[in-house]
Amino acid sequence: MSRAGVFRPRPPRWSTFLNVHLIDGTYELFRHYYALPSARDQDGREIAAVRGVVGSVLGMINGGATHVAVATDHVIESFRNALWPEYKTGAGIDPDLLAQFPVLEEALSAAGIVVWPMVEFEADDALAAGAMAASLDSRVERVIICTPDKDLAQSVRGTRIVQLNRRTRVMRDEAGVIQKFGVTPASIPDYLALVGDAADGYPGLKGWGAKSSAAVLAKFVHLESIPLDCREWRVNAANASALAHTFCRERDRALLFRTLATLRTDIALFHEVDELRWNGPTPAFAELAARLDAAVTERPHSRAVGS
Protein backbone atom coordinates (compact mmCIF):
# COMPACT_ATOMS: atom_id res chain seq x y z
CA MET A 1 0.00 0.00 0.00
CA SER A 2 1.30 3.46 -0.85
CA ARG A 3 2.20 5.74 2.03
CA ALA A 4 2.55 8.85 -0.13
CA GLY A 5 -0.18 10.71 1.75
CA VAL A 6 1.78 10.41 4.98
CA PHE A 7 4.53 12.52 3.49
CA ARG A 8 2.27 15.35 2.28
CA PRO A 9 1.84 17.62 5.30
CA ARG A 10 -0.80 20.33 5.29
CA PRO A 11 0.04 24.04 5.47
CA PRO A 12 0.71 25.24 9.03
CA ARG A 13 -1.93 26.97 11.16
CA TRP A 14 -0.81 29.62 13.62
CA SER A 15 -2.31 30.87 16.88
CA THR A 16 -1.42 33.66 19.32
CA PHE A 17 -0.10 31.30 21.99
CA LEU A 18 2.42 28.69 20.98
CA ASN A 19 2.87 25.08 21.90
CA VAL A 20 6.43 23.88 21.30
CA HIS A 21 6.92 20.15 20.67
CA LEU A 22 10.39 18.75 21.36
CA ILE A 23 10.74 15.14 20.22
CA ASP A 24 13.18 12.45 21.32
CA GLY A 25 14.27 11.24 17.88
CA THR A 26 16.47 8.49 19.30
CA TYR A 27 13.59 6.96 21.24
CA GLU A 28 11.26 7.30 18.26
CA LEU A 29 13.76 5.57 15.96
CA PHE A 30 14.17 2.67 18.40
CA ARG A 31 10.42 2.45 18.93
CA HIS A 32 9.59 2.30 15.25
CA TYR A 33 12.46 -0.06 14.46
CA TYR A 34 11.10 -2.69 16.83
CA ALA A 35 7.45 -2.05 15.96
CA LEU A 36 7.55 -2.11 12.17
CA PRO A 37 8.35 -4.82 9.63
CA SER A 38 11.55 -4.37 7.67
CA ALA A 39 11.50 -2.09 4.63
CA ARG A 40 14.42 -1.49 2.28
CA ASP A 41 14.98 1.18 -0.33
CA GLN A 42 16.24 0.64 -3.86
CA ASP A 43 19.83 0.43 -2.57
CA GLY A 44 18.91 -2.26 -0.07
CA ARG A 45 19.17 0.00 2.96
CA GLU A 46 16.84 -0.62 5.90
CA ILE A 47 14.65 2.49 6.31
CA ALA A 48 11.41 1.27 7.91
CA ALA A 49 12.09 3.10 11.17
CA VAL A 50 13.02 6.32 9.35
CA ARG A 51 9.83 6.11 7.35
CA GLY A 52 7.84 5.52 10.52
CA VAL A 53 9.38 8.43 12.43
CA VAL A 54 9.09 10.92 9.57
CA GLY A 55 5.48 9.97 8.98
CA SER A 56 4.77 10.24 12.71
CA VAL A 57 6.33 13.69 13.08
CA LEU A 58 4.57 15.00 9.98
CA GLY A 59 1.38 13.52 11.42
CA MET A 60 1.88 15.74 14.47
CA ILE A 61 2.21 18.75 12.17
CA ASN A 62 -0.92 17.75 10.28
CA GLY A 63 -2.60 17.53 13.69
CA GLY A 64 -1.74 21.14 14.49
CA ALA A 65 1.83 21.21 15.84
CA THR A 66 3.52 24.37 14.57
CA HIS A 67 6.85 24.66 16.41
CA VAL A 68 8.75 21.39 16.38
CA ALA A 69 12.31 20.17 16.92
CA VAL A 70 13.73 16.66 17.00
CA ALA A 71 16.82 15.76 19.04
CA THR A 72 18.92 12.76 18.03
CA ASP A 73 22.03 11.00 19.26
CA HIS A 74 24.24 11.47 16.21
CA VAL A 75 26.68 9.27 18.08
CA ILE A 76 25.59 7.18 21.06
CA GLU A 77 28.56 8.02 23.28
CA SER A 78 28.80 11.39 25.06
CA PHE A 79 30.90 13.25 27.64
CA ARG A 80 29.35 10.97 30.29
CA ASN A 81 31.34 7.98 29.04
CA ALA A 82 34.53 9.67 30.24
CA LEU A 83 33.01 10.07 33.70
CA TRP A 84 31.68 6.51 34.00
CA PRO A 85 33.20 3.89 31.63
CA GLU A 86 30.15 1.64 31.98
CA TYR A 87 27.81 4.35 30.68
CA LYS A 88 25.75 3.31 27.67
CA THR A 89 27.48 2.96 24.30
CA GLY A 90 26.53 1.93 20.78
CA ALA A 91 27.79 -1.60 21.42
CA GLY A 92 25.17 -4.23 20.71
CA ILE A 93 22.86 -1.97 18.70
CA ASP A 94 21.68 -3.64 15.51
CA PRO A 95 23.67 -2.20 12.58
CA ASP A 96 20.44 -1.80 10.59
CA LEU A 97 19.14 0.45 13.35
CA LEU A 98 22.35 2.38 13.92
CA ALA A 99 22.68 3.12 10.20
CA GLN A 100 19.29 4.85 10.18
CA PHE A 101 20.31 7.71 12.48
CA PRO A 102 21.98 9.85 9.76
CA VAL A 103 19.21 8.94 7.31
CA LEU A 104 16.60 10.11 9.81
CA GLU A 105 18.40 13.40 10.36
CA GLU A 106 18.61 13.96 6.60
CA ALA A 107 14.95 13.11 6.06
CA LEU A 108 13.65 15.33 8.87
CA SER A 109 15.80 18.26 7.74
CA ALA A 110 14.52 17.84 4.19
CA ALA A 111 10.99 17.86 5.57
CA GLY A 112 11.70 21.30 7.01
CA ILE A 113 11.87 20.12 10.62
CA VAL A 114 14.54 21.44 12.96
CA VAL A 115 16.96 18.66 13.96
CA TRP A 116 19.47 18.74 16.80
CA PRO A 117 22.04 15.94 16.19
CA MET A 118 24.05 15.56 19.38
CA VAL A 119 27.71 14.51 19.50
CA GLU A 120 29.34 15.71 22.73
CA PHE A 121 26.00 15.78 24.52
CA GLU A 122 22.95 13.51 24.32
CA ALA A 123 19.54 13.99 22.77
CA ASP A 124 18.12 14.22 26.30
CA ASP A 125 20.40 17.18 27.00
CA ALA A 126 19.13 18.92 23.87
CA LEU A 127 15.52 18.33 24.92
CA ALA A 128 16.20 19.76 28.38
CA ALA A 129 18.09 22.76 27.02
CA GLY A 130 15.51 23.39 24.32
CA ALA A 131 12.64 23.21 26.79
CA MET A 132 14.31 25.65 29.14
CA ALA A 133 15.07 28.11 26.34
CA ALA A 134 11.60 27.91 24.80
CA SER A 135 9.91 28.46 28.16
CA LEU A 136 11.61 31.86 28.45
CA ASP A 137 9.48 33.19 25.57
CA SER A 138 6.27 34.72 26.94
CA ARG A 139 4.38 33.68 23.81
CA VAL A 140 4.95 30.01 24.59
CA GLU A 141 1.97 28.62 26.44
CA ARG A 142 3.37 25.11 26.83
CA VAL A 143 6.50 23.14 25.99
CA ILE A 144 5.75 19.47 25.36
CA ILE A 145 8.75 17.15 25.68
CA CYS A 146 7.83 14.03 23.73
CA THR A 147 9.64 11.12 25.37
CA PRO A 148 8.92 8.54 28.09
CA ASP A 149 12.50 8.78 29.39
CA LYS A 150 12.39 9.34 33.14
CA ASP A 151 15.48 11.58 32.91
CA LEU A 152 13.33 14.27 31.33
CA ALA A 153 11.02 14.41 34.33
CA GLN A 154 13.60 16.79 35.83
CA SER A 155 12.74 19.33 33.13
CA VAL A 156 9.02 19.49 33.94
CA ARG A 157 7.90 22.83 35.35
CA GLY A 158 4.36 23.25 36.64
CA THR A 159 1.95 22.86 33.74
CA ARG A 160 4.14 24.89 31.34
CA ILE A 161 6.85 22.32 30.58
CA VAL A 162 5.30 18.88 30.45
CA GLN A 163 6.36 15.41 29.37
CA LEU A 164 4.37 13.34 26.87
CA ASN A 165 4.67 9.63 26.16
CA ARG A 166 3.36 9.55 22.60
CA ARG A 167 2.95 5.79 22.62
CA THR A 168 0.69 5.64 25.70
CA ARG A 169 -0.59 9.23 25.31
CA VAL A 170 0.18 9.87 28.98
CA MET A 171 1.13 13.48 29.70
CA ARG A 172 2.76 14.48 32.98
CA ASP A 173 2.97 17.93 34.50
CA GLU A 174 4.76 18.60 37.80
CA ALA A 175 1.95 17.08 39.86
CA GLY A 176 2.14 13.99 37.65
CA VAL A 177 5.88 13.67 38.23
CA ILE A 178 5.36 13.81 41.99
CA GLN A 179 2.60 11.22 41.74
CA LYS A 180 4.79 8.92 39.62
CA PHE A 181 8.12 9.18 41.46
CA GLY A 182 7.24 10.59 44.87
CA VAL A 183 9.61 13.54 44.43
CA THR A 184 9.56 16.89 42.65
CA PRO A 185 11.30 17.37 39.29
CA ALA A 186 14.19 19.09 41.11
CA SER A 187 15.00 15.79 42.88
CA ILE A 188 14.86 13.50 39.84
CA PRO A 189 18.66 13.46 39.26
CA ASP A 190 19.20 12.66 42.95
CA TYR A 191 16.51 9.98 42.78
CA LEU A 192 18.11 8.34 39.73
CA ALA A 193 21.51 8.50 41.41
CA LEU A 194 20.17 6.41 44.29
CA VAL A 195 17.97 3.92 42.40
CA GLY A 196 20.18 3.73 39.29
CA ASP A 197 19.27 3.65 35.62
CA ALA A 198 19.94 0.35 33.88
CA ALA A 199 19.22 1.86 30.46
CA ASP A 200 22.03 4.37 30.93
CA GLY A 201 24.41 1.90 32.57
CA TYR A 202 24.82 3.04 36.17
CA PRO A 203 23.58 0.93 39.09
CA GLY A 204 22.67 3.36 41.88
CA LEU A 205 23.34 2.41 45.49
CA LYS A 206 22.69 -1.07 46.79
CA GLY A 207 19.49 -1.32 48.81
CA TRP A 208 18.18 2.07 47.74
CA GLY A 209 14.92 1.31 45.99
CA ALA A 210 12.22 3.58 44.62
CA LYS A 211 10.22 3.83 47.84
CA SER A 212 13.12 4.50 50.20
CA SER A 213 14.74 6.98 47.80
CA ALA A 214 11.47 8.86 47.35
CA ALA A 215 10.80 8.94 51.10
CA VAL A 216 14.22 10.40 51.91
CA LEU A 217 14.36 12.86 49.00
CA ALA A 218 10.79 14.05 49.50
CA LYS A 219 12.09 15.49 52.77
CA PHE A 220 15.70 16.43 51.96
CA VAL A 221 15.42 17.14 48.19
CA HIS A 222 19.13 16.73 47.35
CA LEU A 223 21.88 14.29 48.26
CA GLU A 224 23.97 16.90 50.09
CA SER A 225 21.12 17.54 52.50
CA ILE A 226 20.67 13.92 53.58
CA PRO A 227 22.06 13.55 57.14
CA LEU A 228 24.66 10.84 57.48
CA ASP A 229 23.00 9.78 60.73
CA CYS A 230 19.73 8.03 59.89
CA ARG A 231 18.33 8.97 63.30
CA GLU A 232 17.96 12.47 61.93
CA TRP A 233 15.94 11.34 58.92
CA ARG A 234 12.57 10.77 60.62
CA VAL A 235 11.07 9.37 57.42
CA ASN A 236 9.24 6.16 56.66
CA ALA A 237 12.10 4.17 55.11
CA ALA A 238 12.72 0.49 55.77
CA ASN A 239 16.21 -0.53 56.94
CA ALA A 240 17.20 3.09 57.42
CA SER A 241 20.38 2.15 59.26
CA ALA A 242 21.61 -0.03 56.39
CA LEU A 243 20.68 2.65 53.87
CA ALA A 244 22.58 5.29 55.82
CA HIS A 245 25.63 3.03 56.06
CA THR A 246 25.60 2.48 52.29
CA PHE A 247 25.06 6.17 51.63
CA CYS A 248 27.98 7.17 53.88
CA ARG A 249 30.25 4.63 52.20
CA GLU A 250 29.23 5.44 48.63
CA ARG A 251 28.24 9.09 48.81
CA ASP A 252 30.88 10.16 46.28
CA ARG A 253 29.63 7.54 43.85
CA ALA A 254 26.07 8.77 44.33
CA LEU A 255 27.20 12.30 43.52
CA LEU A 256 28.87 11.00 40.35
CA PHE A 257 25.70 9.18 39.34
CA ARG A 258 23.75 12.39 39.88
CA THR A 259 26.12 14.15 37.50
CA LEU A 260 25.36 11.46 34.93
CA ALA A 261 21.63 11.88 35.51
CA THR A 262 21.64 15.69 35.42
CA LEU A 263 20.70 16.99 31.99
CA ARG A 264 22.62 19.93 30.58
CA THR A 265 20.62 23.06 29.91
CA ASP A 266 23.55 25.26 28.87
CA ILE A 267 23.58 24.17 25.22
CA ALA A 268 22.88 26.92 22.69
CA LEU A 269 20.39 25.48 20.20
CA PHE A 270 18.45 28.49 18.93
CA HIS A 271 18.08 32.21 19.53
CA GLU A 272 14.35 32.65 18.94
CA VAL A 273 11.44 30.25 19.25
CA ASP A 274 10.41 31.36 15.74
CA GLU A 275 13.36 29.29 14.47
CA LEU A 276 11.40 26.17 15.44
CA ARG A 277 8.37 27.09 13.38
CA TRP A 278 7.63 24.65 10.59
CA ASN A 279 7.33 26.48 7.26
CA GLY A 280 6.94 23.50 4.95
CA PRO A 281 9.31 21.00 3.39
CA THR A 282 12.44 21.91 1.46
CA PRO A 283 12.67 21.29 -2.31
CA ALA A 284 14.78 18.21 -1.59
CA PHE A 285 11.96 16.50 0.28
CA ALA A 286 9.90 15.42 -2.73
CA GLU A 287 12.61 13.12 -4.03
CA LEU A 288 13.41 11.80 -0.57
CA ALA A 289 9.72 11.19 0.22
CA ALA A 290 9.37 9.25 -3.03
CA ARG A 291 12.31 7.06 -1.97
CA LEU A 292 10.72 6.42 1.40
CA ASP A 293 7.38 5.67 -0.19
CA ALA A 294 8.93 3.24 -2.68
CA ALA A 295 10.70 1.17 -0.03
CA VAL A 296 9.72 -2.48 -0.20
CA THR A 297 8.20 -3.83 2.99
CA GLU A 298 9.28 -7.34 3.84
CA ARG A 299 7.27 -9.99 5.61
CA PRO A 300 6.90 -9.07 9.31
CA HIS A 301 9.43 -10.73 11.56
CA SER A 302 10.22 -10.72 15.24
CA ARG A 303 12.92 -8.48 16.65
CA ALA A 304 14.18 -8.44 20.19
CA VAL A 305 12.67 -5.62 22.20
CA GLY A 306 14.87 -2.53 22.18
CA SER A 307 15.29 0.27 24.68
C-alpha positions as a printed Julia matrix, in Angstrom:
307×3 Matrix{Float64}:
  0.0     0.0    0.0
  1.3     3.46  -0.85
  2.2     5.74   2.03
  2.55    8.85  -0.13
 -0.18   10.71   1.75
  1.78   10.41   4.98
  4.53   12.52   3.49
  2.27   15.35   2.28
  1.84   17.62   5.3
 -0.8    20.33   5.29
  0.04   24.04   5.47
  0.71   25.24   9.03
 -1.93   26.97  11.16
 -0.81   29.62  13.62
 -2.31   30.87  16.88
 -1.42   33.66  19.32
 -0.1    31.3   21.99
  2.42   28.69  20.98
  2.87   25.08  21.9
  6.43   23.88  21.3
  6.92   20.15  20.67
 10.39   18.75  21.36
 10.74   15.14  20.22
 13.18   12.45  21.32
 14.27   11.24  17.88
 16.47    8.49  19.3
 13.59    6.96  21.24
 11.26    7.3   18.26
 13.76    5.57  15.96
 14.17    2.67  18.4
 10.42    2.45  18.93
  9.59    2.3   15.25
 12.46   -0.06  14.46
 11.1    -2.69  16.83
  7.45   -2.05  15.96
  7.55   -2.11  12.17
  8.35   -4.82   9.63
 11.55   -4.37   7.67
 11.5    -2.09   4.63
 14.42   -1.49   2.28
 14.98    1.18  -0.33
 16.24    0.64  -3.86
 19.83    0.43  -2.57
 18.91   -2.26  -0.07
 19.17    0.0    2.96
 16.84   -0.62   5.9
 14.65    2.49   6.31
 11.41    1.27   7.91
 12.09    3.1   11.17
 13.02    6.32   9.35
  9.83    6.11   7.35
  7.84    5.52  10.52
  9.38    8.43  12.43
  9.09   10.92   9.57
  5.48    9.97   8.98
  4.77   10.24  12.71
  6.33   13.69  13.08
  4.57   15.0    9.98
  1.38   13.52  11.42
  1.88   15.74  14.47
  2.21   18.75  12.17
 -0.92   17.75  10.28
 -2.6    17.53  13.69
 -1.74   21.14  14.49
  1.83   21.21  15.84
  3.52   24.37  14.57
  6.85   24.66  16.41
  8.75   21.39  16.38
 12.31   20.17  16.92
 13.73   16.66  17.0
 16.82   15.76  19.04
 18.92   12.76  18.03
 22.03   11.0   19.26
 24.24   11.47  16.21
 26.68    9.27  18.08
 25.59    7.18  21.06
 28.56    8.02  23.28
 28.8    11.39  25.06
 30.9    13.25  27.64
 29.35   10.97  30.29
 31.34    7.98  29.04
 34.53    9.67  30.24
 33.01   10.07  33.7
 31.68    6.51  34.0
 33.2     3.89  31.63
 30.15    1.64  31.98
 27.81    4.35  30.68
 25.75    3.31  27.67
 27.48    2.96  24.3
 26.53    1.93  20.78
 27.79   -1.6   21.42
 25.17   -4.23  20.71
 22.86   -1.97  18.7
 21.68   -3.64  15.51
 23.67   -2.2   12.58
 20.44   -1.8   10.59
 19.14    0.45  13.35
 22.35    2.38  13.92
 22.68    3.12  10.2
 19.29    4.85  10.18
 20.31    7.71  12.48
 21.98    9.85   9.76
 19.21    8.94   7.31
 16.6    10.11   9.81
 18.4    13.4   10.36
 18.61   13.96   6.6
 14.95   13.11   6.06
 13.65   15.33   8.87
 15.8    18.26   7.74
 14.52   17.84   4.19
 10.99   17.86   5.57
 11.7    21.3    7.01
 11.87   20.12  10.62
 14.54   21.44  12.96
 16.96   18.66  13.96
 19.47   18.74  16.8
 22.04   15.94  16.19
 24.05   15.56  19.38
 27.71   14.51  19.5
 29.34   15.71  22.73
 26.0    15.78  24.52
 22.95   13.51  24.32
 19.54   13.99  22.77
 18.12   14.22  26.3
 20.4    17.18  27.0
 19.13   18.92  23.87
 15.52   18.33  24.92
 16.2    19.76  28.38
 18.09   22.76  27.02
 15.51   23.39  24.32
 12.64   23.21  26.79
 14.31   25.65  29.14
 15.07   28.11  26.34
 11.6    27.91  24.8
  9.91   28.46  28.16
 11.61   31.86  28.45
  9.48   33.19  25.57
  6.27   34.72  26.94
  4.38   33.68  23.81
  4.95   30.01  24.59
  1.97   28.62  26.44
  3.37   25.11  26.83
  6.5    23.14  25.99
  5.75   19.47  25.36
  8.75   17.15  25.68
  7.83   14.03  23.73
  9.64   11.12  25.37
  8.92    8.54  28.09
 12.5     8.78  29.39
 12.39    9.34  33.14
 15.48   11.58  32.91
 13.33   14.27  31.33
 11.02   14.41  34.33
 13.6    16.79  35.83
 12.74   19.33  33.13
  9.02   19.49  33.94
  7.9    22.83  35.35
  4.36   23.25  36.64
  1.95   22.86  33.74
  4.14   24.89  31.34
  6.85   22.32  30.58
  5.3    18.88  30.45
  6.36   15.41  29.37
  4.37   13.34  26.87
  4.67    9.63  26.16
  3.36    9.55  22.6
  2.95    5.79  22.62
  0.69    5.64  25.7
 -0.59    9.23  25.31
  0.18    9.87  28.98
  1.13   13.48  29.7
  2.76   14.48  32.98
  2.97   17.93  34.5
  4.76   18.6   37.8
  1.95   17.08  39.86
  2.14   13.99  37.65
  5.88   13.67  38.23
  5.36   13.81  41.99
  2.6    11.22  41.74
  4.79    8.92  39.62
  8.12    9.18  41.46
  7.24   10.59  44.87
  9.61   13.54  44.43
  9.56   16.89  42.65
 11.3    17.37  39.29
 14.19   19.09  41.11
 15.0    15.79  42.88
 14.86   13.5   39.84
 18.66   13.46  39.26
 19.2    12.66  42.95
 16.51    9.98  42.78
 18.11    8.34  39.73
 21.51    8.5   41.41
 20.17    6.41  44.29
 17.97    3.92  42.4
 20.18    3.73  39.29
 19.27    3.65  35.62
 19.94    0.35  33.88
 19.22    1.86  30.46
 22.03    4.37  30.93
 24.41    1.9   32.57
 24.82    3.04  36.17
 23.58    0.93  39.09
 22.67    3.36  41.88
 23.34    2.41  45.49
 22.69   -1.07  46.79
 19.49   -1.32  48.81
 18.18    2.07  47.74
 14.92    1.31  45.99
 12.22    3.58  44.62
 10.22    3.83  47.84
 13.12    4.5   50.2
 14.74    6.98  47.8
 11.47    8.86  47.35
 10.8     8.94  51.1
 14.22   10.4   51.91
 14.36   12.86  49.0
 10.79   14.05  49.5
 12.09   15.49  52.77
 15.7    16.43  51.96
 15.42   17.14  48.19
 19.13   16.73  47.35
 21.88   14.29  48.26
 23.97   16.9   50.09
 21.12   17.54  52.5
 20.67   13.92  53.58
 22.06   13.55  57.14
 24.66   10.84  57.48
 23.0     9.78  60.73
 19.73    8.03  59.89
 18.33    8.97  63.3
 17.96   12.47  61.93
 15.94   11.34  58.92
 12.57   10.77  60.62
 11.07    9.37  57.42
  9.24    6.16  56.66
 12.1     4.17  55.11
 12.72    0.49  55.77
 16.21   -0.53  56.94
 17.2     3.09  57.42
 20.38    2.15  59.26
 21.61   -0.03  56.39
 20.68    2.65  53.87
 22.58    5.29  55.82
 25.63    3.03  56.06
 25.6     2.48  52.29
 25.06    6.17  51.63
 27.98    7.17  53.88
 30.25    4.63  52.2
 29.23    5.44  48.63
 28.24    9.09  48.81
 30.88   10.16  46.28
 29.63    7.54  43.85
 26.07    8.77  44.33
 27.2    12.3   43.52
 28.87   11.0   40.35
 25.7     9.18  39.34
 23.75   12.39  39.88
 26.12   14.15  37.5
 25.36   11.46  34.93
 21.63   11.88  35.51
 21.64   15.69  35.42
 20.7    16.99  31.99
 22.62   19.93  30.58
 20.62   23.06  29.91
 23.55   25.26  28.87
 23.58   24.17  25.22
 22.88   26.92  22.69
 20.39   25.48  20.2
 18.45   28.49  18.93
 18.08   32.21  19.53
 14.35   32.65  18.94
 11.44   30.25  19.25
 10.41   31.36  15.74
 13.36   29.29  14.47
 11.4    26.17  15.44
  8.37   27.09  13.38
  7.63   24.65  10.59
  7.33   26.48   7.26
  6.94   23.5    4.95
  9.31   21.0    3.39
 12.44   21.91   1.46
 12.67   21.29  -2.31
 14.78   18.21  -1.59
 11.96   16.5    0.28
  9.9    15.42  -2.73
 12.61   13.12  -4.03
 13.41   11.8   -0.57
  9.72   11.19   0.22
  9.37    9.25  -3.03
 12.31    7.06  -1.97
 10.72    6.42   1.4
  7.38    5.67  -0.19
  8.93    3.24  -2.68
 10.7     1.17  -0.03
  9.72   -2.48  -0.2
  8.2    -3.83   2.99
  9.28   -7.34   3.84
  7.27   -9.99   5.61
  6.9    -9.07   9.31
  9.43  -10.73  11.56
 10.22  -10.72  15.24
 12.92   -8.48  16.65
 14.18   -8.44  20.19
 12.67   -5.62  22.2
 14.87   -2.53  22.18
 15.29    0.27  24.68
